[in-house]
Each structure stands twice: as C-alpha cells, then as structure tokens.
Amino acid sequence: MSAFCRAKFFFILFMKIFDFEIEKIIKSKRKTISLAVLPNGKLELKTPNKISEKQIEEIILRHQRWIVKRQQNLLENMYTPKTFYEGEKLLLLGNEYSLKFVKGLKLPEIRDNFIIIDNEKHDNLHDFFTFWYREFAFKIFKERIDGYSKIMNLQYDSLKISNAKTRWGSCSSKKNINLSWRLIMAPMKIVDYVIIHELAHLKELNHSPKFWAVVEGAMPDYKIYRSWLKKNGHTLSF
C-alpha cells in the first residue's frame, strides 16, 4: 500500500476537527468516483487512473458530513445496548462491575466488584445511569484536565460534558473543551490521552507534526492509548 493510500485528512467544520483515514484507493479506467466507509471506519475510494491528491481532498471535504454520520452508524451497531438487569456488566474507568440491586440505598455505591443501586427508586435505569455517569465523568475529568493544563502550561476556558458517541473530545478556538461522558468507561490512561490531545489543540488547532509533538511532550507513549481507543472505542457506551 502506498503512503498516499494511508494518508489522513483533517478538516475543521464549525471548529470541530475530523480525522479521516484512507484504507484503500482503487484506480481503474472508470470515469466516476466511488466513496465508501469500511466497517473499521476508514475510507475506500474507487477512482479514475488520473486523479490528484487535491481532488481526493476535495471529495472528502464535500462528503464529510455523510462520512461522520456513516461512521457513527457503524459504531452504534457494534455493541449490544445495556438493559440494566441485575448482574449485567458495566464499565467504569476500565474496570468491569456487576450491577446489583439492594433496597433502601439512597445513592448508588461502588463496592468491591459491584455497582449497587436501589432499582425501585428509578423508573428508567438507562436515563439514571446516563446522568450518574455524566456527573461522575465531570468530577474526574475536571481533576485531570486541571492537573494536565498546569503540567503543559496551557490555559483552557471551560469544560463541558457532551453526549457524543464517536467524538471523544473537541476544542474550540475560544479554548472551550468538550469531553464525552462515555470516555469515563475507559481506563484512566485513555482518559488522560484524550485530555492531553484536546489541551494540545489550545496550542495547535490541527493535527500537524507540531500538534503531535505537543502531545508527545506530555505523553511520550500516547500512540499506545490512541491505538487502544481506535480498537476499543465502540465498547464505551450503553
């Protein structure tokens, strides 16, 4: 596979940075261009023999909304939704806990390998756990982002928790950082990687070599966690 086929293209749309990676480009005598999103989220293009890199960039740019929507649909179909029955496994900071029902509890508790809750106090456990995870996520994320912003000597303006399923984080030109609450299901090192990634955008609002140098300065082995997130990100949901 050529270096061009492995190329990545980065676009900024309404201050969100999209990362599109090409898996394969198939050239032939065809006159039209075909664009597909593969099951792994990467792109496959079928193009005429004579096509430039600039033309491919323009094609991806024109179709980026469709690409993102398709990637999201693929991700949503890669996991089995939780039904929150007693004994079901829930992820929190990379650890797996069994859901346990106990009457009389005022608030959920994390005890040993269990998340314990009085299920009779809640009409909709999916909505309750979404709220509970969001609250838990904000507390952890705030502590980590404050710590890393000092280490990296970078100042952000605000932190907000998003409901995104595929965008683990984003950073705007106004220094506002958004992190998906679903990220709290990942191990802490993954959380730290995403936080460092978004803080680095305060200095470089792109994915240039300078940007990755900032990330590497704070987390030399970031590629390990970046790879983990790409392979396991679909498990961080319910």
N, C-alpha and C positions, 0 to 999 in steps of 0.2 A: 504494500500500500504506500502510495506516495505521501510526502509530508503535507502536500496540499489537501489530500483526502482526509487527513487527520486534523485539519485546521479547525480552529474555533473562531466564531464570530460573535462580537459583543456589540449590543445596541442599547441605547438609552432611550426609553419611551416613558414620558411623564416621570422622569427621574428614577425609573426602575431599570436595573441593568440585567439584560437577558443573556444567557450563556448558551449558545447553540453549537453543538459539536457534530461535524460531518463524519459519519462512519464510512460512507462509500459514495464514490461518484462513478457512474457507469456511462461511458461515452460510446456513441454509435452514430450511424448515419441518419438517425431520426431528426425531425425538424422541430419538434416540440420539447418542452422541458417538464419533467415529472418530479414532484417533491413528495416524499413520504417520511413519516415519523415511525421509526422502528420500535419494537417492543422495549428496547433499552433506553428509549427517549432520544436517541441520536438520529441524525438525518441521513436519508439516502436520496441522491439525485440522479436522474437519468437525463442526460443532456446530449445535444449535438456535439460532434467532434470538436468543432471550433467554438469554444466558449471561454471567456476570460474570467479571472478571479473577481474582477469588479462586477461582472454580470451576475455571478453567483451571489455576491454580497447583496446586490440589488433585489434579487429574487427572494432571498431570505428576509430582507428588510420588509418587503411588500407583504410577506405572509407570516410575519412574526406573531401576530395575534392568533392566527389559526394554529401555528406551531405550539404556542404556550397552552392553548385550550386542549389540543390533542395530547400533549404531554400530561396535563392534569387528568384527563380522562383515563389514560393508561395507568397512571399512578393509583387512581381511585379503584380501579378494577384489580389491583394486585394484592389486595388484602381482604380478609373476611371481617366485616364490621362486627364490633362487640355488641353483645346483647345484655351484658351485665348480670349474668346468672351467678349464683354462689359457686365459688371455685374457679371462676374464669380468671385467666392470667392477664394482669395489667402491667405495663412497663412504666417505670419511673426512674429517671437518671441511670438508665442502662440495666437496672435490676428488675427482675420479674417477681410480681407479688400476686398472691391468690386473693380474690375478693371473698370476704367473709361477712356474713350478716349477724349482728348482735343487737338485740333490742335494748333500748334505754340509753344509747350513746347520743350525746348532744352534738358532737362533731366527729368526723372521720378520724381514725387513728392509724398510724403506720406502726405495726408491732411485729417484730421478727420478719417473717416472710409473708405477712398479710396486710392488706388494706381493709380495715374493719369499719363497717358503716351500719347504721340502723336503716335498712331499706324501706321500712314502713313510713318513714318521715318524708319521703320524696316520691312524688308522682312520676317523675321522669328521670331515671338514673343517668341516661345519656346527657341530658341537659345539666344535671347536677355535676357530673364529673367533668364536663367541659368547663364549667365555672370554677370548680375546685382546682383543676389543672392550671387554668389561666392565673388564678391567684397564687398558686404555688410557684408557677413559672416566673411571674413578675418579681417575686421576692428573690429567687435565686439569680435570675438574670441581672437584676439591679446590683446585687452584691458583686457579681463577676465583672460586669461592664464598668462599674466604678473602679474596681481594682485594676483592670487592664488599661483603662483610659489613663490612669496615673503612671503605670509602667511604660506605656507607649507615648506618654506626654501629648495626648490628643484629647481635646475637649468636645464632647457631644452636647447637644441642646436638650433633647428629650428622648425617653424610651417609651415605646408603645408596644402592646402585645397584639399581634394580628391573628387572624383565623386562617391564614394561608396554608395550603396543603403541599405546595411544591416550592414556594419561595420561603426558605428558612429565615432569611433576613433581607433587609434593604436599608439603604442610607440615602437621604436626600441632600441636595446642595445646601439646605438650611440646617444641616447637622442633626436631623431627626432620624433616629434609628428605630426600625420595626423588627421585631423578632416573633416568629410563630410560636404559639404556646405548645404546639406539638413537639417542638425541639426538646422540651423538658423530659421526654421519654428516652432520649439518647443519653449515652454515658457523658459524664461531665467534660471529658476531653473534647467531645464533639461540640458540646455547648460552647466551650472556650474557643474552639476553632471558628465557629460562626461569628461569635462576638468579636474576635480579633479581625476576622475578614471584614466585618462591617465597620469597625473602627478604622481600619486601613483606608476605607473609602473616604474618610474625612480628609485624608491627605491626597489620595489619588482616586478620583471618581471614574474609574475604568478598571480594566483587568490587564494593564500593561506590565512589562517586566518590572517597572518601578513599583507598581502596586504589590506584586508578589514578593518583592524584596522587603517591603514594609511588613507583610505578613510573616515572612520567614524570619525577620529580625525578632519578632515577638514569640514565634513558634517554629523553630527550625525543622521539626518533623511534621509540619502541617499537612503534607501530602498524604500521610497515613490516614489522617482523620477526614480529609477531603474525599479520599477514595472510599472510606467506610460509609460516609454519608450518601455517596452516589449508589453504593451497592445495597444499603440497608434503609435508606430514607423512607421507602414505601411501608415499612413496619411501624413508623411513628405516627399512628393515627388510630382513631376508633370511631 
